[in-house]
Amino acid sequence: MYLDTHIHLWTLDDGEHFWMRDKIAGIHRDFTEDDFRVLRSRCNVGGAIVVQCMHTISETVKWLARAEKSDQLFGVVGWLDLFSENLAEEVARYKKSPKFVGLRPLPPDTFGGDWLSDARSPGAMKLLQSLDVSVDTLQQVHNLARARAFFRAFPELRLVLNHGGRPAVMTGELEPWFSEIRAFAKETSAVVKISGLVERAGVEWSKESVKPYVASLIEAFGTKRCMMATNWPVISISSRYDLWVNTLAEILDELGLSAEEKDDVMWRTAVRQYRVKWPA
């Protein structure tokens, strides 16, 4: 059974604000645990990691409580203010939940690079490294070099690069993304999520259009540092859930991966990174 390392869940009446949900018609509706159960039943996915999308503690607390009672939510990557004076205490509160597996502690300007240059950022990241917290980061291609320079100062940090570094799949260009990805893999401790590719490719994506990017990520990071993710429901803008999962599995077969290497990508790396109990 595969482990999806990146989904979001929400309802429109949850009182939270998420710019993407409120801007894009195709995802401006409820996406629930019941919806996810139906979708994963159509492919070989046994469960998922829920990742924050709202910049609020309340969202994380809610999903930690839900995950503790769920048979399909195996962990929560939550949110905290990276610059909070009480960051250590807030992490300690999250750690009381067995379903807390990491943080995506970015300021609201998620795609911006300004937080990397903030004088408070190194101290905060050093603290998260010392607390042995897995940290997800979301970076655009043009910001990968700055992020690499920042994160290489924390070689013991359990770092996760989200959505493959967001390459320009629609244009078919591999550079400068691939050079930056190889350098990021070489100079940091990161593992990478193979996700976000079909969203970047658009509705006319195909297995052939995304395969070079999957191959490049595996070449750069190796299978033990790659993990499958869907980014559902954002992926539904361009693809069906099961179509992406099955397409990725087919690509891994076509790349000649062994059964063990395929398991690395589809669930084993996630188990090591997020320290979840798996198989279910």
C-alpha positions in Angstrom: 0.0 0.0 0.0 1.3 3.5 -0.9 1.5 6.4 1.6 0.5 9.8 0.2 2.7 12.3 1.9 0.9 15.5 1.1 -2.9 16.2 1.1 -5.0 19.1 2.4 -8.5 18.9 3.9 -11.0 21.7 4.4 -14.6 22.8 4.4 -15.7 26.2 3.3 -17.3 26.9 6.7 -14.2 26.1 8.7 -13.6 29.8 9.5 -10.1 29.7 8.0 -8.6 31.7 5.1 -6.6 30.1 2.3 -5.9 32.3 -0.7 -5.7 29.4 -3.2 -9.0 27.8 -2.1 -10.8 31.2 -2.2 -9.3 32.2 -5.5 -9.6 29.0 -7.7 -13.1 27.9 -8.6 -12.2 24.2 -9.1 -11.2 23.8 -5.4 -13.6 26.3 -3.9 -15.6 23.6 -2.2 -15.4 21.1 0.7 -12.7 18.4 0.5 -13.3 15.9 3.4 -12.0 12.7 4.9 -14.9 10.9 3.3 -13.9 12.3 -0.1 -10.3 11.1 0.4 -11.4 7.6 1.5 -13.3 7.2 -1.8 -10.4 8.5 -3.9 -7.8 6.3 -2.3 -10.0 3.2 -2.7 -9.6 3.6 -6.4 -5.8 3.1 -6.3 -3.3 1.5 -4.0 -3.1 4.3 -1.4 -3.5 3.2 2.2 -3.4 6.6 3.9 -1.9 10.1 3.9 -0.1 12.8 5.7 -2.2 16.0 6.1 -0.2 19.2 5.5 -1.1 22.6 6.7 -2.5 25.1 4.3 -3.8 27.7 6.7 -1.4 29.9 8.7 -3.1 29.2 12.0 -2.5 27.0 15.0 -6.2 26.2 15.2 -6.1 24.3 11.9 -3.2 22.2 13.1 -4.8 21.4 16.4 -8.0 20.4 14.6 -6.3 17.9 12.3 -4.1 16.5 15.1 -7.3 15.7 17.0 -9.0 14.2 13.9 -5.9 12.2 12.9 -5.7 10.6 16.3 -9.1 9.0 15.6 -8.6 8.2 11.9 -7.6 5.0 10.3 -6.3 6.8 7.1 -4.6 10.0 8.4 -1.2 8.8 9.6 0.3 12.2 10.5 0.0 15.9 10.4 2.6 18.5 9.2 1.4 21.5 11.1 2.1 25.2 11.2 3.7 27.5 13.7 5.0 31.1 13.4 8.8 30.7 12.7 9.4 33.9 14.7 7.2 33.1 17.7 9.0 33.8 21.0 7.3 30.6 22.3 8.3 28.3 19.4 9.9 25.6 21.6 6.9 25.5 23.9 4.5 25.4 21.0 6.4 22.5 19.4 6.3 20.7 22.7 2.5 21.0 22.8 2.2 19.6 19.3 4.5 16.7 20.2 2.0 15.5 22.8 0.0 14.2 19.9 1.3 10.9 18.4 0.1 12.1 15.0 2.4 15.2 14.9 5.1 14.5 12.3 6.5 17.8 11.3 6.1 21.5 10.6 5.7 23.8 7.6 6.5 26.9 9.6 6.5 29.5 6.9 5.2 33.1 7.1 2.1 33.9 5.1 4.2 34.9 2.1 5.0 31.2 1.5 6.6 31.6 -2.0 8.6 34.7 -1.0 12.3 34.4 0.0 12.3 37.3 2.4 12.1 35.0 5.4 15.4 33.4 4.4 17.2 36.7 4.9 15.4 37.6 8.1 17.9 37.8 10.9 15.7 35.6 13.1 15.4 32.7 10.7 18.8 31.0 11.4 18.1 30.9 15.2 14.6 29.5 14.6 15.8 26.8 12.3 18.7 25.9 14.6 16.0 25.4 17.3 13.9 23.2 15.1 17.0 21.1 14.2 17.8 20.7 17.9 14.2 19.7 18.7 14.4 17.0 15.9 11.5 18.4 14.0 10.9 17.5 10.4 10.5 20.7 8.4 8.7 21.0 5.1 9.6 24.0 2.8 8.0 25.2 -0.4 10.3 27.0 -2.8 10.0 28.3 -6.3 12.8 27.6 -8.9 14.2 31.1 -8.7 14.6 30.8 -5.0 16.2 27.4 -4.8 19.7 28.8 -4.7 18.9 31.1 -1.8 17.2 28.3 0.0 20.1 25.9 -0.6 22.5 28.5 0.9 20.3 28.8 3.9 19.6 25.2 4.6 23.1 23.8 4.1 23.9 25.5 7.5 21.7 22.9 9.1 23.0 19.5 8.0 21.1 17.6 10.8 17.8 19.2 10.0 15.1 16.7 8.8 14.2 18.8 5.7 11.5 18.1 3.1 11.4 20.0 -0.2 7.8 20.2 -1.3 6.5 19.6 -4.8 9.8 18.9 -6.5 11.0 22.5 -6.4 8.1 23.6 -8.7 9.6 23.2 -12.1 8.1 24.7 -15.3 6.6 21.5 -16.6 4.2 23.2 -19.0 7.1 24.6 -21.0 9.1 21.4 -20.9 12.2 23.2 -19.8 14.5 21.3 -17.4 17.0 24.1 -16.8 17.8 25.9 -14.7 15.6 23.8 -12.4 17.5 20.5 -12.8 20.9 22.1 -12.0 19.4 23.8 -8.9 17.8 20.6 -7.8 21.0 18.6 -8.1 22.8 21.2 -6.1 20.0 21.3 -3.5 20.2 17.5 -3.1 24.0 17.6 -2.8 24.3 20.4 -0.4 21.4 19.9 2.0 19.9 17.0 4.0 16.5 17.3 2.2 14.2 14.6 0.9 11.9 15.7 -1.9 8.2 15.1 -2.6 7.4 14.0 -6.1 4.3 16.1 -6.5 3.0 19.3 -8.0 4.1 18.3 -11.4 0.7 17.9 -13.1 -0.5 21.2 -11.6 2.6 22.8 -13.2 1.9 21.0 -16.5 -1.7 22.0 -16.9 -4.7 20.1 -18.0 -2.9 18.8 -21.1 -0.3 16.9 -19.1 0.7 13.4 -20.0 2.9 10.7 -18.7 5.5 11.7 -21.2 5.5 15.4 -20.2 6.1 14.7 -16.5 8.4 11.7 -16.8 11.6 13.7 -17.3 11.0 15.6 -14.1 10.3 12.4 -12.1 13.5 10.9 -13.5 15.5 14.0 -12.7 14.3 14.1 -9.1 15.3 10.4 -8.7 18.6 11.0 -10.3 19.4 14.0 -8.1 18.1 12.7 -4.7 18.1 8.9 -5.1 15.1 6.8 -4.3 15.8 6.8 -0.5 15.3 10.6 -0.5 12.2 10.7 -2.8 8.6 10.2 -1.7 5.3 10.1 -3.5 2.7 12.9 -2.8 -0.4 14.1 -4.6 -1.1 17.6 -3.3 -4.8 16.7 -3.3 -7.1 18.5 -3.7 -5.0 21.1 -5.6 -4.1 18.3 -8.1 -7.7 18.1 -9.0 -7.3 21.3 -11.0 -5.4 19.2 -13.6 -5.8 15.5 -12.8 -7.8 12.8 -11.1 -6.2 11.6 -7.9 -5.9 7.9 -9.0 -4.6 8.9 -12.4 -1.6 10.7 -10.9 -0.9 7.9 -8.4 -1.0 5.2 -11.1 0.9 7.3 -13.6 3.8 7.8 -11.1 3.9 4.1 -10.4 4.0 3.3 -14.1 6.9 5.9 -14.6 8.9 4.3 -11.8 8.4 0.9 -13.5 9.5 2.3 -16.9 12.6 3.9 -15.3 13.7 0.4 -14.3 13.4 0.8 -10.5 13.6 -2.4 -8.5 10.7 -3.4 -6.2 12.7 -2.1 -3.2 13.5 1.2 -4.9 9.8 1.7 -5.9 8.8 1.0 -2.3 11.3 3.7 -1.2 9.4 6.3 -3.3 5.9 5.1 -2.7 6.1 4.7 1.1 9.4 3.7 2.7 11.1 7.1 2.5 8.0 8.7 4.1 8.1 6.2 7.0 11.7 7.1 7.7 11.2 10.9 7.3 7.9 11.3 9.2 8.4 8.3 11.5 4.9 6.9 11.0 3.8 3.3 11.7 3.5 1.6 8.3 2.2 -0.5 6.7 -1.1 0.3 8.2 
